[in-house]
């Protein structure tokens, strides 16, 4: 009987265990530091604030520390960007640092095509010797770099300076060319500088919000939350071919035919001018070129615009009337505009509407481009790629002289013209002019338009160096030399978000293995290349921040008034401009409140041009138009990081799904969830059908995050910004048959190294 009682007691203790590993995971304890209840196993002994490292929203996160190491995080309630909110990616920001495919040691491919671990001395000596040999044989411009909007501003600046001023490279660009080049050029031509004019408070101050090519709810959830905080019951207008999650919540959804939005905005401007709905006092005092613009748009009559765009004339009139009646209208756009064959002119058509109605420089107004990556704005101003450091111009002698003086280098080290853009570098590989390539924190073998072609071109390089925090990306697998880098949370520096806010990132974890910060790797590159003395002042990220301050002096992006990192931390980020002597400026500031723009005459310009057709349109052989974009709020770009989180993976479909209209699905004999093949002239993908009326007939939508999507896309580029047009190409669709085997994604170089660090299982 006693034995039976003992067994029963043990069984009860298992059912309701009061101790043990699983029980400990469920326990909560007061977290102190204003955190409320936290997991007992992760109770912190200190906290610190950092800026999130995913998108351009630039949310503040409170990192929970124990003995100096991050154990957990929560959104910062007092950060002016997110006000205590975070999206799924932000909540999982620490988790992805723990993936088992982190790059932990340099890997060098030997003569047998096998990559083996080497020490940093061997890696960097090989780096310098191979690149120098290529330059000696083919000229300085035979080596190039492709950078990113994902590393700290100070690291971008150091890379651009070492590569161009130290190593003698002429050509380098960043993956911000894929997302923000259109907005940069549009702003420069219209305003005189790359200057997004808004602050996030404008989401809450507008009484009419016009979103163009933007699924804000999914792509920038925290910005959408700011819209939801608006107390003015704003009209929300969404211009987008798909009935997206954002469009469902709109007051008015205009399902414009893809790539006819430029025609729509020209027609809208013509209608408003005809009706006299123009802020004449603003236009006359603060703009130039309006009369020419008014004459130009006369050809875009209401009925012809309705026919071309697929939008009913009454809806266009309704939109015009809404803009006229509202006092604070803000216009916002993202990749649906930027990633277009005529994105610059479309962005400028939006800017023109803001100018002619006087909706700029006041609370709740603006022509507002929403950035993509966490530090794309830092890249735009300080990466030294196709623009000189500090928002300067390579072609301007005064700018070159200023930069040379600040950096204490010979002016002859600074080239007199910008190097090649991303697409031209790619073509340079094809032409045999680019023989060596250094890729930093980006994954172009996944993300570049016409992916299959790019992968083949990588195989033509004499030497490919990839610097990344993971060794498993499609690009890293092709590298001759892989340099393991620290990620967000493992180094320090600054990011600049969409609203021009300079925010701080901090080292709260140790990088794994032998991985180093990108900053440290760039310093090693300078040392082994023999130009280290040129960068002795660039001792640390914070010392570089002081150099960047000096470079920004007198520029629209002037940050000379920001004392140091501690000042950024205490202020919870600071928006540029913040010139020396700035005191008591509000945390939320917008540009052009005085009506003065950055052209020499102080006026904004109306810029316009005739629309032109897409490079590839549907036809009898390929009758559908492919659209691409964000899949879910839990996915990010090529999923180099987000795919490492088990939580995030549960929030989106396990396999690739293609959205297709029910009528098209019936015509093709495809049912919901059925496997189907989507083909273009460049490749094919296998996907399951997601049958939904949110996609118009004749169109199909694929998420950009899948490795196969860019096997289809057509390599068309905006002629002004050289940004790829990811959002439109011709495809055909059919049910998957028994002989349709999915195409295997292969690296462009020989097999990977046979060692435990590289051949381990992938998450």
C-alpha positions, 0 to 999 in steps of 0.5 A, a space after each residue: 500500500 505504501 509503494 502504491 501511495 508513493 507511485 501515485 504521489 510521483 505521478 501527481 508531482 509530474 502532472 503538477 510539477 512545482 519545480 523543473 525546467 518546464 516549470 521554470 520557463 513559465 515562472 514570471 517575476 517582477 522585472 524592475 526597471 519599469 518592465 513589469 513581469 518578465 520570465 524568471 529565467 531572464 530577469 535582468 540586472 540592467 537595461 539599455 536602449 537601442 534602435 531596431 535593426 530591421 526596417 527604416 521605421 527605426 523603433 526603440 527597443 529596451 534590451 534586458 541585460 544580465 551581467 552585460 549580455 542581452 537576455 531579452 528585449 521589449 519595445 521602448 515606451 518612451 521612444 518617439 518612433 514606436 511609443 511602446 510598440 514593436 512588430 514581430 520582427 522587432 520582438 525576435 531581433 535577438 533570437 536570430 543572432 543565435 542561428 546555427 549557420 552564423 559565420 564564425 571563421 574566415 573561409 578560403 576556397 583552395 585550388 580544389 574548389 574546397 573552402 577551408 577555415 583560415 585565420 584572419 591574417 591569412 584571410 586579409 593577406 589573401 584579400 589584399 594580394 588577390 585584389 591588388 593583383 587584379 588591379 595591377 593586371 586590369 586597372 583600379 576600376 576592375 575591382 568593385 564593392 556592393 554594400 548595404 543599408 543594414 550596417 552602421 553609418 560609421 561602417 558605411 563611411 569607413 568602407 566607402 573611404 577605404 575602398 575609394 580613397 585607400 584601395 583606389 576603387 572607382 566603383 561601389 554601390 549599395 543595395 539601397 539602389 534596389 529600394 530608395 534610389 528613385 526617391 533620392 533622385 526625385 527629391 534632389 531634382 524637386 527639392 535640391 537635396 535628398 530630403 524626406 520632409 516629414 516626421 511620423 507625427 504627421 501620420 497622426 496630424 493628417 486629415 487625409 492620407 494618400 498611400 501610393 504603392 504602399 501596403 503600410 499595414 504589412 511593410 511598416 506595421 508601426 507606422 500603420 499603428 501611428 495612422 490608427 492613433 490619428 484622432 482626426 478621422 482621416 480619409 485614407 486613400 490607397 492607390 494600389 492594384 491589389 486590395 491589400 490589407 491596407 486597402 481594406 481599411 481605406 476610405 477609398 481604394 483606387 485599384 489602378 492598372 499596374 504602372 499607370 499611376 503616373 498617368 493617374 497623377 498627371 490627370 489628377 493634377 490637370 483636373 485640379 488645375 482646371 477647377 482652380 483647386 491650386 494654392 496659388 500663393 504657395 506656388 507663386 512664392 515657393 515653386 518654379 516651373 508650374 506654368 509649364 507643368 500646367 500646360 503639360 498635363 492638359 493632355 491628360 483629360 479625365 476620360 482618357 486617364 480613366 480609360 488608361 488607368 482602369 479607374 472610374 472617372 467619378 473616383 478620380 473626381 472624388 479623390 480630387 475633391 477630397 484633396 481640395 476639401 481637406 486642410 492637411 493632406 499627406 502623400 506617402 509612397 514606398 516600393 510600389 512607386 520606387 521599383 518602377 521603370 518610371 519611378 522617379 517621374 511618378 514620385 515627382 508627380 506625387 511631389 507636384 500634387 503636394 506643391 500645387 496644393 500647398 501641402 508641405 511644411 505644415 503638420 500632417 502634410 508632405 510628399 513623403 517617401 518611406 524608406 526600406 532598410 534600417 539604415 538606407 538613409 545613412 547609406 544615402 548620405 554617408 556611404 561614399 558610393 555614387 554620392 560623396 560623403 555627407 551628401 556631397 557631389 563627386 563632380 563638385 570641386 568645392 565639395 571635393 576640397 571640403 571632404 579632403 580637408 576634413 579627412 586630411 587626405 590629398 584631394 587627388 585621392 577623390 575621384 571627380 565623378 561618381 562611380 558606376 551604379 549597381 546595375 552598371 557594376 553587374 554589366 561590368 562583370 558581364 563585359 569582363 571589366 569588373 574582375 573582383 567583387 567585395 559584397 558586404 551584408 547583402 545577398 544579391 544572388 537572391 535579391 537582384 533582378 533576373 537572378 539566374 543571370 546574376 548567379 551566372 555572372 558571379 561565376 565569371 569573377 576572378 575573386 569574390 569576397 562576401 562579408 556576412 553574419 551568415 555563411 548560408 546565403 545564396 551569395 555566401 555559398 559562391 564566395 572564394 573568401 567568406 569574412 564572418 561579420 558581427 550582426 546588429 546587437 553585436 557592435 555599435 554605431 548609428 542608423 538614420 531612419 525614414 524621418 531623418 532620426 539618427 539613432 544609436 545601436 549598441 553592442 549587447 552580445 558577443 559575436 560568435 567564434 572569430 566573427 568581427 564587426 564590419 568596422 574592424 574588418 574594414 580597418 583590417 582591409 586598410 592595414 593589409 592594403 597598406 593604406 592604414 595610416 590614412 585612417 588612423 583618426 578612424 579609431 572607433 565608430 564614435 570617432 568616425 561619428 565626429 568626422 561625419 559631423 564635420 563632413 555634414 557641416 553646412 549641408 541640409 543634413 547638418 548634425 554638427 550640433 549632436 555632441 556625441 553618442 551619449 547625447 543621442 541616447 539621452 535625446 532618444 534619437 535626433 532628427 537632422 538637420 541639427 546644426 551647431 548651436 541647436 537647443 530646445 528643438 522639438 523631438 518631432 520636426 519637419 522640413 520646409 516650414 519656412 517654404 525654403 527649399 535647397 535649390 539656389 533660388 530657394 524654390 521647389 521645382 515641378 519636374 515631369 516627363 511623358 510616360 513610357 511603356 513597361 519594358 515587358 508587358 503581357 502577350 499571348 504567350 505570357 498573358 499574366 502580369 507578375 507583381 511582387 512585394 512584401 509577403 507578411 509582417 514577419 518576413 524581411 527581404 531575403 529572410 537571411 535573418 527572419 527565417 532563423 526564428 521559429 516564431 516568425 516562421 509560424 507567422 507566414 506560409 511554409 511554402 511559396 504561395 502565388 495569389 491569383 484571382 478566382 476567375 483566372 484560377 477557374 480558367 486555368 483549372 487550378 483550385 485553392 492550394 493546388 500546386 502550379 507553375 509560374 513561368 517567365 522568359 527567364 525562369 520558372 517557380 513552383 507555388 501553391 495557389 492562393 485563390 483570392 479576389 484581392 488580386 485583379 484578373 490578369 495579374 498574379 502576386 508573389 512575395 519577394 522573400 522567396 529565393 525563387 521569385 527573382 528568377 522571373 523578374 525582368 531587368 528593366 530600370 528607371 533611366 534616372 535612378 537606375 533602380 530595378 523595376 521589380 513590380 512588373 513582368 509577363 508570366 504564364 501559369 499552369 497547373 503543376 504536372 507529374 514531370 514538373 520537378 522544382 529547379 534546384 538553387 545552386 551556387 555559381 561556384 564549386 562545392 562548399 567546404 567539407 568541414 563541420 563549420 560549413 556543412 552543418 545542418 541549416 535552420 
